[in-house]
């Protein structure tokens, strides 16, 4: 099994979320901690998707869904 692609997707997602968090004014320590947790979670999800689905649509769907949840949470909290 090749998990290189899911880990790259997870890293890109965590970095994107971290940059967005920095742009809205979160502290660096908070961004690093939440980014590490987000990376671990999304890497796990992407590895499961990679194991049971050969297409690229599932990881992109998870990425899009997660981004929508993140934006929705930002509006609720902020």
C-alpha positions in Angstrom: 0.0 0.0 0.0 1.2 3.5 -0.9 0.1 6.1 1.7 2.2 8.9 0.2 -0.7 10.7 -1.5 -3.1 10.7 1.6 -0.3 12.1 3.8 0.3 14.9 1.3 -3.4 15.7 1.2 -3.5 15.7 5.0 -0.4 18.0 5.2 -1.9 20.4 2.7 -5.2 20.5 4.6 -3.5 21.1 7.9 -1.3 23.8 6.5 -4.3 25.5 4.8 -6.3 25.4 8.0 -3.3 26.8 9.9 -2.8 29.7 7.6 -6.5 30.5 7.7 -6.3 30.4 11.5 -3.3 32.7 11.5 -5.2 35.1 9.2 -8.1 35.4 11.7 -5.7 36.1 14.6 -5.2 32.9 16.4 -2.0 32.5 18.4 0.9 30.5 16.9 0.8 27.9 19.7 -2.9 27.3 19.2 -2.4 27.0 15.4 0.5 24.5 15.8 -1.4 22.4 18.3 -4.7 22.3 16.3 -2.7 21.8 13.1 -1.0 18.7 14.5 -4.3 17.3 15.7 -5.9 18.1 12.4 -3.0 16.5 10.4 -3.2 13.3 12.5 -7.0 13.0 12.1 -7.1 13.7 8.3 -4.1 11.5 7.6 -6.0 8.6 9.3 -9.2 9.4 7.3 -7.3 9.7 4.0 -5.4 6.4 4.7 -8.7 4.7 5.3 -10.2 6.2 2.1 -7.0 5.2 0.1 -7.3 1.7 1.4 -10.9 1.2 0.4 -11.2 3.5 -2.6 -8.9 3.9 -5.6 -10.3 7.1 -6.9 -9.3 10.7 -6.1 -12.9 11.9 -5.6 -13.2 10.6 -2.0 -10.2 12.5 -0.6 -11.3 15.7 -2.5 -14.8 15.3 -1.1 -13.4 14.9 2.4 -11.2 18.0 1.9 -14.1 20.0 0.6 -16.5 18.9 3.4 -13.9 19.6 6.1 -13.3 23.0 4.7 -17.0 23.8 4.7 -17.2 22.6 8.3 -14.2 24.8 9.3 -15.7 27.9 7.6 -19.1 27.2 9.3 -17.4 26.8 12.7 -15.5 30.0 12.2 -18.8 31.9 11.6 -20.5 30.3 14.6 -17.5 31.0 16.9 -16.7 34.4 15.5 
